[in-house]
Amino acid sequence: MLIAILGPTASGKSALALHLAKELDGEILACDSTQLYRGFDIGTGKPTRAERASVPHHLLDVLDPAEESTAGGYRELALNVLGDLRERTKLPVLTVGTGLYLRALLEGLADLPQRSEELRARLRRSTVKHGQEHLHKLLTRLDPASAERIAPADVQKLIRAVEVCLLARRPLTEVHEEGRTPLQGWHVLKIGLEPPRAELYERIHRRIDAMLAAGWQDEVAHLLSNSNHLTGSKPFDFLGYRELAAVQRHELTLDAARASIQQCTRHYAKRQQTWFRREKNVLWFTTFGDNPEAQRQILRIVREAKSQAAPK
């Protein structure tokens, strides 16, 4: 059996995963494109050292900043971990922040067109000339569903999505629906967290303040001073890291960066919720994952499902 906990940032996925893993002899797998990267810790919401010591965690800190994260690469890593957990009869508990990665793991991946460096170069030049919004508007015309889940600031994903649409001559969303090999041999239980939006936004703001108080700006300064080549790498496009890097370059004040991070995180949470609502067979809870009553209720449900899924 495999448990997947879905929910927007700050909804308490980690707290619920820790509770279930401790009670059910489980281990936690991060399903988040940002937490794969070494050194980018505070702003990506990685579990603390104490949390990692209490329950084994997987798929954290597996990529260098210069490496590219992909859904296919994540699926390969996750399958290896799941194989190990099956042999050791441990319950896998996924904390899902990146819906595409979960879908890649559970449903498999389509056979996408190979990269065209010539087309990518043209798209980069167009982005430099017209701005990121132009690229996002182009994707909206080619594939509205993909444009809805990809942020206008995520140039790398936008370029790949537009590239696939143009090379395949159809929307990326349609391509993803074909030629997949789904995950075999696991009973999957999806638990969804959807707390009230106003309360979620309040918690997002408090969480950002806590991250800044915990030394997020110092972390960014260290990353920038440690390796200059990192500034052009994917992790510096992550929420908060791009703003705090701008603070280090004296392009933004810290107050302006904080306000921007809050706004962008709210928008990101909304996009996550939109994506997760499309997931099938999700058992939804309109609360946070650290709610004790919700934890007790979900634990009962998981125990019952685990019992029913066990071989007779």
C-alpha positions in Angstrom: 0.0 0.0 0.0 1.1 3.6 -0.8 -0.2 6.8 0.8 -0.1 10.0 -1.1 -0.8 13.3 0.8 -1.8 16.1 -1.5 -2.2 19.7 -0.6 -1.0 23.3 -1.3 2.1 24.7 0.4 1.7 25.3 4.2 -1.3 22.9 4.4 0.5 20.6 6.8 1.4 17.7 4.6 4.7 17.0 6.4 3.0 17.0 9.8 0.4 14.5 8.7 3.0 12.3 6.9 5.2 12.2 10.1 2.2 11.2 12.2 1.2 8.4 9.8 4.7 7.1 9.3 5.4 6.9 13.0 2.1 5.1 13.7 2.3 2.7 10.8 6.0 1.9 10.4 6.3 4.0 7.3 8.9 6.1 5.6 8.4 9.4 3.8 9.1 10.2 0.2 9.2 13.8 -0.9 7.3 14.4 -4.1 8.4 18.0 -4.7 10.6 19.3 -7.5 12.3 21.9 -5.3 13.3 19.6 -2.4 15.4 17.5 -4.7 18.2 20.1 -4.7 21.0 20.2 -2.2 21.6 23.5 -0.3 18.2 25.0 -1.0 16.7 24.1 2.3 14.8 26.7 4.3 12.8 28.2 1.4 11.7 24.8 0.0 10.3 23.7 3.4 12.4 20.6 3.8 11.9 18.6 7.0 14.1 19.6 9.9 17.0 17.4 11.1 14.9 16.3 14.0 12.0 15.3 11.7 14.4 13.4 9.5 15.9 11.6 12.5 12.5 10.5 13.8 11.4 9.0 10.4 13.5 8.1 7.4 13.0 10.5 4.5 13.8 9.9 0.8 14.2 12.0 -2.4 15.7 15.0 -0.6 19.0 16.5 -1.6 19.6 14.2 -4.6 20.5 16.8 -7.2 23.2 19.4 -7.6 22.0 22.9 -8.5 23.3 22.7 -12.0 21.3 19.5 -12.7 17.9 19.5 -14.2 14.9 18.0 -12.5 12.3 16.2 -14.6 9.2 14.2 -14.0 10.8 11.2 -15.7 13.9 11.5 -13.5 11.8 11.7 -10.4 9.8 8.6 -11.4 13.0 6.6 -11.8 14.3 7.6 -8.4 11.0 7.0 -6.7 10.6 3.5 -8.2 14.0 2.5 -6.8 12.9 3.7 -3.4 9.6 2.0 -3.6 11.3 -1.3 -4.5 13.5 -1.0 -1.4 10.5 -0.2 0.8 8.6 -3.2 -0.5 11.5 -5.5 0.3 11.6 -4.1 3.9 7.8 -4.1 4.2 7.7 -0.4 5.0 4.7 1.8 4.2 5.5 4.6 1.7 4.1 8.0 2.6 4.4 10.6 -0.1 4.2 14.3 0.6 3.0 15.8 -2.7 3.8 19.4 -3.6 4.4 18.8 -7.3 1.3 17.2 -8.9 3.0 16.4 -12.2 5.6 14.3 -10.4 2.9 12.3 -8.6 1.1 11.8 -11.9 4.3 10.7 -13.6 4.9 8.1 -10.8 1.4 6.7 -10.7 0.3 6.9 -14.3 3.7 6.8 -16.2 4.9 9.2 -18.8 4.2 9.7 -22.5 6.8 9.4 -25.2 7.7 13.1 -25.7 9.5 14.6 -28.7 13.2 15.0 -28.3 14.6 18.4 -27.5 15.2 20.8 -30.4 18.1 23.2 -29.4 17.3 25.4 -32.4 13.7 25.8 -31.4 14.7 26.4 -27.8 17.2 29.1 -28.8 14.5 30.9 -30.8 12.1 30.7 -27.8 14.8 32.1 -25.5 15.5 35.0 -27.8 11.8 35.7 -28.0 11.6 35.7 -24.2 14.5 38.1 -24.0 12.9 40.4 -26.5 9.2 40.2 -25.4 9.4 39.1 -21.8 8.2 36.0 -19.9 4.5 36.9 -20.2 4.8 36.6 -24.0 5.9 33.0 -23.7 3.2 32.2 -21.2 0.5 33.8 -23.5 1.9 31.6 -26.4 1.5 28.5 -24.3 -2.0 29.6 -23.3 -3.0 29.6 -27.0 -1.3 26.2 -27.6 -2.4 24.4 -24.4 -4.5 26.3 -21.9 -4.4 23.4 -19.3 -0.6 23.4 -19.3 -0.4 27.2 -19.1 -2.7 27.1 -16.0 -0.3 24.9 -14.0 3.0 26.6 -15.1 3.9 29.9 -13.6 4.8 32.8 -16.0 8.2 33.1 -14.2 9.1 29.4 -14.8 10.9 30.0 -18.2 12.4 26.5 -18.3 9.1 24.7 -18.0 7.4 27.2 -20.4 10.0 26.6 -23.1 9.7 22.8 -22.8 5.9 22.9 -22.9 5.8 25.2 -26.0 8.5 23.1 -27.6 6.5 19.9 -27.2 3.3 21.6 -28.4 5.1 22.8 -31.6 7.0 19.6 -32.3 4.1 17.3 -31.6 1.6 19.6 -33.3 -0.9 19.2 -30.5 -1.2 20.2 -26.8 1.3 18.8 -24.3 -1.7 17.8 -22.2 -2.9 15.4 -24.9 0.6 14.0 -25.4 0.8 13.3 -21.7 -2.4 11.2 -21.8 -0.9 8.6 -24.3 1.6 5.9 -24.1 1.8 5.6 -20.3 2.9 2.7 -18.2 1.2 3.0 -14.8 2.6 2.0 -11.4 2.0 -1.7 -10.8 1.6 -3.6 -7.6 0.6 -0.9 -5.2 -2.8 0.0 -3.7 -2.7 3.9 -3.6 -4.7 5.9 -1.1 -4.8 9.6 -1.8 -5.4 12.0 1.1 -6.1 15.6 0.1 -5.8 18.6 2.4 -7.8 21.7 1.5 -8.0 24.1 4.4 -10.0 27.3 4.2 -8.3 29.7 1.9 -8.2 32.7 4.3 -6.6 30.5 7.0 -4.2 29.0 4.5 -3.1 32.4 3.4 -2.5 33.5 7.0 -0.4 30.4 7.6 1.6 31.1 4.4 2.4 34.6 5.6 3.5 33.3 9.1 5.5 30.5 7.5 7.4 33.0 5.3 8.2 35.2 8.3 9.4 32.1 10.2 11.7 31.1 7.2 13.2 34.6 7.1 13.7 34.5 10.9 15.4 31.1 10.5 18.0 32.5 8.2 16.6 32.1 4.7 18.4 35.3 3.6 21.7 34.1 5.0 21.2 30.8 3.2 20.8 32.6 -0.1 23.8 34.8 0.6 25.9 31.7 1.3 24.7 30.0 -2.0 25.6 33.1 -4.0 29.0 33.5 -2.5 29.8 29.8 -2.6 29.5 29.3 -6.4 28.9 32.1 -8.8 27.7 29.7 -11.5 24.7 28.8 -9.4 23.0 32.2 -10.1 21.8 30.9 -13.5 20.7 27.5 -12.3 17.1 26.3 -11.9 16.9 26.5 -8.1 17.3 30.3 -8.2 14.0 30.5 -10.0 12.3 29.0 -7.0 9.8 31.1 -5.1 11.7 33.3 -2.7 15.1 32.5 -3.9 14.9 34.8 -6.9 13.5 37.6 -4.7 16.2 37.2 -2.0 18.9 36.9 -4.6 17.6 40.3 -5.9 18.0 41.6 -2.3 21.6 40.5 -2.3 22.1 42.4 -5.5 20.5 45.5 -4.0 17.7 45.4 -6.6 15.0 44.9 -4.0 14.5 45.9 -0.4 13.8 43.0 2.1 10.3 44.4 2.7 9.5 44.4 -1.0 10.9 40.9 -1.4 8.9 39.7 1.5 5.7 41.1 0.1 6.5 39.6 -3.3 7.2 36.2 -1.9 3.9 36.3 0.0 1.9 37.2 -3.1 3.6 34.7 -5.3 3.2 31.9 -2.8 -0.5 32.6 -2.5 -0.8 32.3 -6.3 1.3 29.1 -6.2 -0.9 27.6 -3.6 -4.0 28.4 -5.7 -2.4 26.7 -8.8 -1.6 23.6 -6.6 -5.2 23.4 -5.5 -6.4 23.7 -9.1 -4.1 20.8 -10.1 -5.0 18.6 -7.2 -8.7 19.0 -7.7 -8.3 17.2 -11.0 -6.8 14.2 -9.3 -9.2 11.2 -9.2 -10.1 9.2 -6.1 -8.9 11.7 -3.5 -10.3 11.6 0.0 -10.5 15.3 0.9 -10.3 17.0 4.3 -11.0 20.7 4.7 -8.4 21.2 7.4 -4.7 21.3 8.0 -2.5 18.2 8.3 -1.4 19.1 11.9 -5.0 19.1 13.2 -5.0 16.3 15.9 -8.6 15.3 15.2 -8.0 15.0 11.5 -4.8 13.0 12.1 -6.8 10.5 14.3 -9.5 10.2 11.7 -7.1 9.8 8.8 -5.1 7.2 10.8 -8.2 5.1 11.3 -9.0 5.3 7.6 -5.5 4.4 6.6 -5.4 1.4 9.0 -8.7 0.1 7.6 -7.6 0.6 4.0 -4.2 -1.1 4.8 -6.0 -4.0 6.4 -8.2 -4.4 3.3 -5.3 -4.2 0.9 -3.2 -6.8 2.7 -3.0 -10.2 1.1 -5.5 -12.7 2.4 
